[in-house]
């Protein structure tokens, strides 16, 4: 009887906690469509990543920026967020030129790229690395740091985005000299 | 531990009363003044500013003394004081090969510090004047900084988080043991005494720091070490106050 009373009391407390939903406000989402993807070679030798020039980049300082272009102008003002109608479930990166001896031409080098763990403008990160879908667009850029040292030379990467509907979008980076 | 010591301090007069038969003499002091920080932390590297505080700060202290003979007695006291980080330049804490991408070091908060001590006191007096010396032991709070930094290696993508933690806690204070000798010069006016009070607090423990470097990509701790300043902390309290004797 005593245990039953305790269980009932605990349940009451938990139910009471569960009913307090005022603290969390679900943001208002507007839907948007992914219309294009643009790739940028970024130079991260300095304090902040900058767009690479034709002079090339030190091979340990290469960042890949993926811009997700949508049919809506994304901004976070007025607590309004955009959600992709057709979310990105997979992001693959393959070499166009051999990365090094371990990764020849056409090799899947997705795991060689890691989310850049630093707040950079509009960076939403690649949540597919954790098995999630990219759909909430509080920004529209994905910064990925190359964490495997490539061999010196000209490099280009092919990025393939797979959407929830099965549609694929494929783009290639402009060849860049990594020295 | 701290609570136990406070309880012992609280019941000390009653314990002493039970052990002595002679008439008792109680003095309650209220003192206020300035706390002069004499601590120049030396870690042997550029992180000395972790424990640097402003030199002068105010304090207020209450002391309860119980004399179980005409000369000898015991006391318990509690002090609150203010302390502010000195905000020294910390740029040397980031090696030249790294950029500092962000830190929380510039928050120079003012914090109220508490300490309490217990000890013995000896008194010499005539009709108008009284000199009381004392030696106590106690626990006091010391203002500490627990900064964290995000640093980036120059010329590559490497990012690290550096975290300094004082006393394995994320609090702004650390509790340390101290000894405090002191002296009070008093002018007696009936049951009231007007005092000039000098106390020196010598900490006998050092703040133990933990330094962790974490790879920002993998969250793996790649370096962890403990260190402490080479010297002990101390401060001088200069105060004026009034006492009531019973």
Interface residues (C-beta under 8 A of the other chain):
Chain A: X44 X45 X46 X47 X58 X60 X61 X62 X63 X114 X115 X116 X117 X118 X145 X146 X147
Chain B: X99 X101 X150 X152 X154 X155 X156 X157 X158 X159 X216 X217
